[in-house]
């Protein structure tokens, strides 16, 4: 039997259902703490869910503070 983790995103009002065997890639802005979730993308920049962080456009910036991609770190 798999344990299930529910992650609630209060900003978008969504609930993601993730198993412990699954992975959820996320990157955190070192300036403001914004988290980019692979499963959510960035709707404000028309980045579709499932877009890996490395595939984001070179000019993509944090939607909250404007930090460039270089200012994000992998969070596990």
Z-matrix of the N, CA and C atoms (Angstrom, degrees):
N
C 1 1.455
C 2 1.526 1 108.88
N 3 1.297 2 116.24 1 131.70
C 4 1.450 3 121.40 2 179.55
C 5 1.516 4 110.81 3 -86.45
N 6 1.313 5 114.76 4 139.87
C 7 1.458 6 119.05 5 169.26
C 8 1.511 7 107.00 6 -81.37
N 9 1.284 8 116.13 7 147.42
C 10 1.457 9 120.14 8 -177.96
C 11 1.514 10 108.43 9 -119.97
N 12 1.311 11 114.23 10 136.77
C 13 1.454 12 120.97 11 177.14
C 14 1.518 13 107.41 12 -110.34
N 15 1.303 14 116.69 13 130.74
C 16 1.456 15 121.03 14 176.41
C 17 1.523 16 108.57 15 -107.11
N 18 1.308 17 115.80 16 122.56
C 19 1.449 18 121.43 17 178.15
C 20 1.517 19 107.45 18 -107.97
N 21 1.296 20 115.91 19 122.05
C 22 1.457 21 119.62 20 -178.24
C 23 1.517 22 109.28 21 -104.06
N 24 1.298 23 115.46 22 125.29
C 25 1.451 24 121.64 23 176.34
C 26 1.523 25 106.53 24 -100.63
N 27 1.325 26 116.51 25 102.81
C 28 1.456 27 120.39 26 -175.10
C 29 1.527 28 111.85 27 -69.41
N 30 1.329 29 117.17 28 -28.82
C 31 1.457 30 119.66 29 -179.39
C 32 1.523 31 111.35 30 -65.20
N 33 1.319 32 116.54 31 -46.80
C 34 1.461 33 120.10 32 -178.72
C 35 1.524 34 112.36 33 -92.17
N 36 1.339 35 116.85 34 -11.44
C 37 1.450 36 119.70 35 179.92
C 38 1.511 37 112.99 36 70.30
N 39 1.319 38 117.06 37 28.66
C 40 1.453 39 120.51 38 -179.31
C 41 1.511 40 110.29 39 -109.72
N 42 1.305 41 115.65 40 162.99
C 43 1.453 42 121.65 41 176.98
C 44 1.524 43 107.19 42 -130.93
N 45 1.325 44 115.70 43 119.40
C 46 1.453 45 120.70 44 179.86
C 47 1.517 46 108.93 45 -98.72
N 48 1.300 47 117.56 46 134.07
C 49 1.453 48 123.34 47 -179.55
C 50 1.528 49 107.70 48 -102.90
N 51 1.327 50 116.80 49 112.59
C 52 1.459 51 121.23 50 -175.31
C 53 1.516 52 109.91 51 -124.49
N 54 1.335 53 116.74 52 133.82
C 55 1.456 54 119.75 53 174.17
C 56 1.516 55 108.79 54 -87.41
N 57 1.332 56 117.39 55 160.42
C 58 1.449 57 120.94 56 179.09
C 59 1.523 58 111.04 57 -67.18
N 60 1.328 59 117.63 58 -22.63
C 61 1.451 60 120.54 59 178.01
C 62 1.526 61 111.41 60 -78.69
N 63 1.326 62 117.67 61 -20.76
C 64 1.453 63 121.45 62 179.79
C 65 1.518 64 110.71 63 -82.26
N 66 1.307 65 116.20 64 167.04
C 67 1.449 66 120.18 65 176.97
C 68 1.511 67 108.41 66 -125.61
N 69 1.284 68 115.37 67 152.10
C 70 1.448 69 120.62 68 176.52
C 71 1.511 70 107.01 69 -133.16
N 72 1.317 71 115.87 70 105.22
C 73 1.447 72 121.46 71 -179.62
C 74 1.517 73 109.02 72 -69.30
N 75 1.330 74 115.84 73 130.02
C 76 1.457 75 118.70 74 176.55
C 77 1.521 76 109.84 75 -145.49
N 78 1.310 77 114.51 76 143.97
C 79 1.461 78 123.05 77 179.98
C 80 1.519 79 107.85 78 -124.61
N 81 1.338 80 116.14 79 137.76
C 82 1.456 81 121.23 80 -175.95
C 83 1.525 82 109.91 81 -113.92
N 84 1.321 83 115.81 82 133.92
C 85 1.461 84 122.03 83 176.35
C 86 1.522 85 108.55 84 -70.22
N 87 1.330 86 116.52 85 127.15
C 88 1.457 87 120.38 86 -178.39
C 89 1.523 88 112.17 87 -75.84
N 90 1.328 89 118.00 88 -11.29
C 91 1.457 90 121.24 89 179.97
C 92 1.529 91 112.33 90 -90.42
N 93 1.341 92 116.44 91 -50.26
C 94 1.471 93 118.77 92 -173.41
C 95 1.528 94 114.65 93 -118.30
N 96 1.333 95 117.74 94 -10.69
C 97 1.460 96 120.21 95 178.90
C 98 1.517 97 115.20 96 90.42
N 99 1.339 98 117.83 97 0.87
C 100 1.466 99 120.16 98 176.12
C 101 1.525 100 108.53 99 -55.87
N 102 1.338 101 116.62 100 140.46
C 103 1.458 102 120.91 101 179.69
C 104 1.521 103 110.06 102 -114.92
N 105 1.346 104 115.58 103 126.07
C 106 1.459 105 121.48 104 174.31
C 107 1.518 106 107.86 105 -93.15
N 108 1.323 107 116.31 106 117.51
C 109 1.454 108 122.52 107 178.39
C 110 1.525 109 109.43 108 -101.82
N 111 1.319 110 116.53 109 127.73
C 112 1.458 111 122.31 110 177.30
C 113 1.528 112 110.77 111 -53.60
N 114 1.320 113 116.72 112 -42.61
C 115 1.465 114 121.23 113 -176.11
C 116 1.531 115 113.72 114 -71.66
N 117 1.337 116 117.06 115 -12.19
C 118 1.461 117 120.39 116 -179.06
C 119 1.519 118 113.02 117 -109.71
N 120 1.333 119 116.98 118 -29.24
C 121 1.456 120 119.48 119 -174.04
C 122 1.519 121 110.27 120 68.19
N 123 1.315 122 116.58 121 -151.98
C 124 1.471 123 121.86 122 177.21
C 125 1.519 124 108.50 123 -140.08
N 126 1.340 125 116.49 124 90.73
C 127 1.464 126 119.70 125 -176.57
C 128 1.532 127 113.49 126 -60.12
N 129 1.346 128 117.44 127 -26.00
C 130 1.469 129 119.35 128 -179.27
C 131 1.526 130 111.76 129 -68.68
N 132 1.347 131 116.73 130 -22.55
C 133 1.468 132 121.27 131 179.56
C 134 1.530 133 111.41 132 -113.87
N 135 1.327 134 116.54 133 15.46
C 136 1.466 135 122.65 134 -179.40
C 137 1.529 136 112.29 135 58.86
N 138 1.348 137 115.70 136 37.39
C 139 1.462 138 122.21 137 175.07
C 140 1.521 139 106.69 138 -96.87
N 141 1.314 140 116.34 139 116.95
C 142 1.455 141 121.64 140 -173.42
C 143 1.529 142 112.41 141 -74.81
N 144 1.342 143 117.28 142 148.91
C 145 1.467 144 120.52 143 173.94
C 146 1.529 145 110.19 144 -53.73
N 147 1.318 146 115.70 145 142.04
C 148 1.453 147 121.19 146 -179.76
C 149 1.524 148 113.09 147 93.58
N 150 1.333 149 117.93 148 -3.54
C 151 1.461 150 120.92 149 178.90
C 152 1.523 151 110.03 150 -79.05
N 153 1.341 152 117.38 151 115.19
C 154 1.469 153 119.54 152 178.28
C 155 1.531 154 111.33 153 -61.75
N 156 1.314 155 116.28 154 148.37
C 157 1.457 156 121.17 155 -178.78
C 158 1.524 157 111.27 156 -55.93
N 159 1.321 158 116.99 157 -41.05
C 160 1.468 159 121.06 158 -179.06
C 161 1.528 160 112.72 159 -64.92
N 162 1.329 161 117.36 160 -19.47
C 163 1.462 162 121.71 161 179.55
C 164 1.527 163 113.36 162 -93.57
N 165 1.337 164 117.37 163 -0.01
C 166 1.462 165 119.58 164 176.74
C 167 1.527 166 108.68 165 -65.13
N 168 1.330 167 117.60 166 149.11
C 169 1.468 168 119.84 167 178.37
C 170 1.537 169 110.75 168 -57.66
N 171 1.327 170 116.37 169 149.31
C 172 1.469 171 120.83 170 -179.27
C 173 1.523 172 112.66 171 -59.64
N 174 1.339 173 116.72 172 -27.36
C 175 1.466 174 119.58 173 -178.64
C 176 1.535 175 112.96 174 -93.61
N 177 1.347 176 117.58 175 8.06
C 178 1.466 177 120.33 176 177.82
C 179 1.521 178 109.13 177 -67.17
N 180 1.326 179 116.04 178 140.50
C 181 1.463 180 121.65 179 178.14
C 182 1.527 181 109.70 180 -132.82
N 183 1.308 182 115.84 181 160.91
C 184 1.463 183 121.84 182 176.91
C 185 1.527 184 108.89 183 -56.08
N 186 1.334 185 117.35 184 128.08
C 187 1.464 186 119.34 185 -178.77
C 188 1.531 187 113.50 186 -69.07
N 189 1.335 188 117.41 187 -16.45
C 190 1.463 189 119.70 188 -179.13
C 191 1.524 190 113.76 189 -92.66
N 192 1.363 191 117.40 190 -38.31
C 193 1.467 192 118.42 191 -173.78
C 194 1.526 193 114.37 192 -129.09
N 195 1.339 194 117.77 193 -8.25
C 196 1.453 195 120.25 194 178.35
C 197 1.524 196 115.39 195 86.69
N 198 1.330 197 117.82 196 7.73
C 199 1.471 198 121.46 197 177.76
C 200 1.523 199 109.71 198 -62.60
N 201 1.338 200 116.76 199 142.02
C 202 1.459 201 120.87 200 178.10
C 203 1.528 202 110.01 201 -76.05
N 204 1.328 203 116.51 202 170.68
C 205 1.474 204 121.63 203 -179.42
C 206 1.522 205 112.21 204 -58.20
N 207 1.334 206 117.42 205 -30.27
C 208 1.469 207 121.01 206 179.92
C 209 1.522 208 112.45 207 -63.09
N 210 1.324 209 116.79 208 -20.49
C 211 1.460 210 121.51 209 -178.27
C 212 1.525 211 113.16 210 -90.18
N 213 1.327 212 117.88 211 11.36
C 214 1.464 213 122.00 212 178.57
C 215 1.525 214 109.96 213 -107.14
N 216 1.321 215 116.01 214 147.66
C 217 1.457 216 122.12 215 177.59
C 218 1.528 217 109.39 216 -126.96
N 219 1.328 218 116.09 217 147.11
C 220 1.469 219 121.47 218 176.72
C 221 1.518 220 108.15 219 -66.11
N 222 1.337 221 115.58 220 135.11
C 223 1.463 222 121.48 221 176.05
C 224 1.523 223 108.19 222 -116.79
N 225 1.325 224 115.31 223 124.25
C 226 1.477 225 119.52 224 -179.98
C 227 1.502 226 110.59 225 -119.12
